[in-house]
């Protein structure tokens, strides 16, 4: 989704970027009866752009699913509504059919590389990708621990609350935001954007069918054998 603000505004929903120096406030939505429909998103620079995008989709869910429950006096939203809004946002940003197709096409890549490639493709947080994967029977909630373990093995540390690897630039949220990137490009490209997945997928398929050995797979991919072993150990689903 290139410009979620443009998409919402084209449907008559006002989007109001606010800068609030707090990582406890992400956004809110306003019903038509109170001057909306409108969505306010905290675009404080310490909050990732991926979170801005997710917040916009999350607040859209409240407008769509919980309009009858709006109460300007009640400040604490029910946990059920929050769970529903998160689920809506995750599927709105990553529709199941397209997500399943793109995830399947990265089958030969290491788990970390798969998650980062898909996250950049859909312009979401790595957490949103893991959330969608954790819903499926093939992965379940164990995917969170597996991903963090792989990250720690690769980088020597786990990701903290505010970490967002291969983060997006501001124009992914609103195309009219000032360009923050180098050389006047609308957005810095990431190595994750250039990960070649087809060859990795074919090698994995051949290895799993015992058509080639791991050593031959390493030769095809141009990897040391030990790195190929680590890659094959990370294959999931």
C-alpha positions as CSV (number, residue, x, y, z in Angstrom):
1,X,0.0,0.0,0.0
2,X,1.9,3.0,-1.3
3,X,0.0,5.8,0.5
4,X,-2.5,4.8,3.2
5,X,-3.4,8.4,3.9
6,X,-4.3,9.0,0.3
7,X,-6.4,5.8,0.3
8,X,-8.4,6.8,3.4
9,X,-8.8,10.4,2.3
10,X,-10.1,9.3,-1.1
11,X,-12.9,7.5,0.8
12,X,-13.8,10.5,2.8
13,X,-11.9,9.8,6.0
14,X,-9.7,12.7,7.2
15,X,-6.2,11.7,8.4
16,X,-4.6,14.1,10.9
17,X,-0.9,13.5,11.6
18,X,0.0,14.6,15.1
19,X,3.4,14.7,16.8
20,X,3.0,13.7,20.4
21,X,6.2,12.9,22.3
22,X,4.9,9.6,23.8
23,X,5.2,6.0,22.8
24,X,2.1,5.2,24.8
25,X,-0.3,7.1,22.4
26,X,-0.5,5.9,18.8
27,X,-3.7,7.3,17.5
28,X,-7.5,7.7,17.8
29,X,-10.5,7.8,15.6
30,X,-13.5,10.2,15.5
31,X,-17.0,9.2,14.4
32,X,-19.1,11.3,12.0
33,X,-21.3,12.4,14.8
34,X,-18.3,14.1,16.5
35,X,-17.0,15.8,13.3
36,X,-15.4,12.8,11.6
37,X,-15.0,10.4,10.2
38,X,-11.4,11.1,11.0
39,X,-8.2,9.3,12.1
40,X,-5.4,10.9,14.1
41,X,-2.0,9.2,14.0
42,X,1.0,10.0,16.2
43,X,3.8,10.5,13.7
44,X,6.4,11.2,16.4
45,X,9.8,10.3,14.9
46,X,10.6,7.8,17.6
47,X,7.6,5.7,16.5
48,X,8.3,3.7,13.3
49,X,6.5,4.5,10.1
50,X,5.3,0.9,10.0
51,X,3.5,1.7,13.3
52,X,2.0,4.8,11.8
53,X,0.6,2.8,9.0
54,X,-0.7,0.0,11.3
55,X,-2.3,2.6,13.5
56,X,-4.2,4.1,10.6
57,X,-5.6,0.7,9.7
58,X,-6.3,-0.1,13.3
59,X,-8.4,3.1,13.8
60,X,-10.1,2.4,10.5
61,X,-11.2,-0.9,12.0
62,X,-12.9,1.0,14.9
63,X,-14.8,3.2,12.5
64,X,-15.9,0.1,10.5
65,X,-16.5,-2.4,13.3
66,X,-17.3,-0.4,16.5
67,X,-19.1,2.7,15.3
68,X,-22.1,1.9,17.6
69,X,-19.8,1.6,20.6
70,X,-18.3,5.1,20.3
71,X,-18.5,7.0,23.6
72,X,-16.6,10.2,24.1
73,X,-16.8,9.7,27.9
74,X,-15.4,6.2,28.0
75,X,-11.6,6.4,27.6
76,X,-10.6,2.7,28.0
77,X,-11.6,0.6,25.0
78,X,-12.5,-2.9,25.6
79,X,-9.8,-5.5,25.0
80,X,-12.0,-7.4,22.7
81,X,-12.4,-4.4,20.4
82,X,-8.6,-3.9,20.4
83,X,-8.0,-7.5,19.4
84,X,-10.6,-7.2,16.7
85,X,-9.0,-3.9,15.4
86,X,-5.5,-5.5,15.4
87,X,-6.8,-8.5,13.5
88,X,-8.6,-6.2,11.0
89,X,-5.6,-4.1,10.4
90,X,-3.2,-7.1,9.9
91,X,-5.6,-8.5,7.3
92,X,-6.4,-5.2,5.7
93,X,-2.7,-4.5,5.1
94,X,-1.8,-8.1,4.2
95,X,-4.8,-9.7,2.5
96,X,-4.6,-13.5,3.0
97,X,-4.5,-14.6,-0.7
98,X,-1.7,-12.2,-1.6
99,X,0.2,-12.7,1.6
100,X,0.1,-16.5,1.2
101,X,1.4,-16.2,-2.4
102,X,4.2,-13.9,-1.5
103,X,5.2,-15.8,1.5
104,X,5.3,-19.1,-0.4
105,X,7.5,-17.5,-3.1
106,X,10.2,-16.9,-0.5
107,X,10.3,-20.5,0.7
108,X,14.0,-21.1,0.1
109,X,15.2,-18.1,2.0
110,X,16.2,-17.9,5.7
111,X,13.4,-17.0,8.1
112,X,14.9,-13.6,8.8
113,X,15.3,-12.7,5.1
114,X,11.8,-14.0,4.4
115,X,10.2,-11.8,7.0
116,X,12.1,-8.7,6.0
117,X,11.4,-9.1,2.3
118,X,7.7,-9.6,2.9
119,X,7.5,-6.8,5.4
120,X,9.0,-4.4,3.0
121,X,6.7,-5.6,0.2
122,X,3.5,-4.9,2.3
123,X,4.9,-1.9,4.1
124,X,4.2,-3.3,7.5
125,X,6.2,-4.1,10.7
126,X,8.1,-7.4,11.0
127,X,5.7,-7.9,14.0
128,X,2.7,-7.8,11.6
129,X,4.3,-10.5,9.5
130,X,4.9,-12.7,12.5
131,X,1.4,-12.0,13.8
132,X,-0.1,-13.3,10.5
133,X,2.2,-16.3,10.6
134,X,1.3,-17.1,14.2
135,X,-2.3,-17.3,13.2
136,X,-1.7,-20.3,11.0
137,X,-1.4,-23.9,12.1
138,X,1.8,-24.3,10.2
139,X,3.7,-21.9,12.6
140,X,1.7,-21.0,15.6
141,X,2.9,-18.7,18.4
142,X,6.3,-20.4,18.4
143,X,7.3,-18.3,15.4
144,X,8.0,-15.3,17.6
145,X,10.6,-17.2,19.6
146,X,12.1,-18.8,16.5
147,X,12.5,-15.4,14.8
148,X,14.1,-13.7,17.9
149,X,16.5,-16.7,18.3
150,X,17.6,-16.4,14.6
151,X,18.1,-12.6,15.0
152,X,20.2,-13.1,18.1
153,X,22.3,-15.8,16.4
154,X,22.8,-13.5,13.4
155,X,23.4,-10.1,15.2
156,X,24.3,-11.0,18.8
157,X,21.2,-9.4,20.2
158,X,17.4,-9.6,20.2
159,X,15.1,-6.9,18.9
160,X,13.9,-4.4,21.5
161,X,10.4,-2.9,21.7
162,X,11.1,0.0,19.4
163,X,13.4,-1.7,16.9
164,X,12.2,-2.0,13.3
165,X,14.8,-3.6,11.0
166,X,14.8,-2.4,7.4
167,X,12.5,0.5,8.4
168,X,10.4,2.5,6.0
169,X,10.8,6.1,5.1
170,X,8.0,8.7,6.0
171,X,6.6,8.9,2.5
172,X,5.4,5.3,2.8
173,X,2.7,6.7,5.1
174,X,1.9,9.9,3.3
175,X,3.3,10.6,-0.2
176,X,3.3,14.3,0.4
177,X,5.7,14.1,3.4
178,X,9.2,15.7,2.8
179,X,11.6,13.3,1.2
180,X,14.0,12.1,3.9
181,X,16.1,9.9,1.6
182,X,19.4,10.3,-0.2
183,X,19.9,11.7,-3.7
184,X,16.3,13.0,-3.9
185,X,14.8,9.5,-4.2
186,X,11.4,9.1,-2.7
187,X,12.6,6.3,-0.4
188,X,15.9,4.7,0.4
189,X,15.9,1.2,-1.0
190,X,16.9,-1.6,1.4
191,X,18.9,-4.8,0.7
192,X,15.6,-6.6,1.5
193,X,14.1,-5.1,-1.6
194,X,16.7,-6.9,-3.8
195,X,16.6,-10.4,-2.3
196,X,16.3,-12.9,-5.1
197,X,13.9,-15.5,-4.0
198,X,13.2,-17.8,-7.0
199,X,16.6,-19.5,-7.1
200,X,16.5,-20.1,-3.3
201,X,13.0,-21.5,-3.6
202,X,14.1,-23.9,-6.4
203,X,17.1,-25.1,-4.5
204,X,15.1,-25.7,-1.4
205,X,12.6,-27.7,-3.5
206,X,15.4,-29.8,-5.0
207,X,17.1,-30.5,-1.6
208,X,13.8,-31.5,0.0
209,X,13.0,-33.9,-2.9
210,X,16.6,-35.3,-2.5
211,X,17.3,-34.3,-6.1
212,X,20.5,-32.5,-5.1
213,X,22.6,-32.5,-1.9
214,X,23.1,-29.7,0.5
215,X,26.7,-29.4,-0.9
216,X,25.3,-29.0,-4.5
217,X,22.7,-26.5,-3.2
218,X,25.5,-24.5,-1.7
219,X,27.4,-24.4,-5.0
220,X,24.3,-23.2,-6.9
221,X,23.6,-20.4,-4.4
222,X,27.3,-19.5,-4.1
223,X,27.3,-20.2,-0.3
224,X,29.9,-21.9,1.9
225,X,28.6,-25.3,3.0
226,X,28.3,-24.3,6.6
227,X,26.2,-21.3,5.7
228,X,24.1,-23.6,3.6
229,X,23.5,-25.9,6.6
230,X,22.4,-22.9,8.6
231,X,20.1,-21.8,5.8
232,X,18.5,-25.2,5.6
233,X,18.0,-25.3,9.3
234,X,16.1,-22.1,9.2
235,X,13.6,-23.3,6.5
236,X,10.0,-23.2,7.8
237,X,6.7,-24.0,6.2
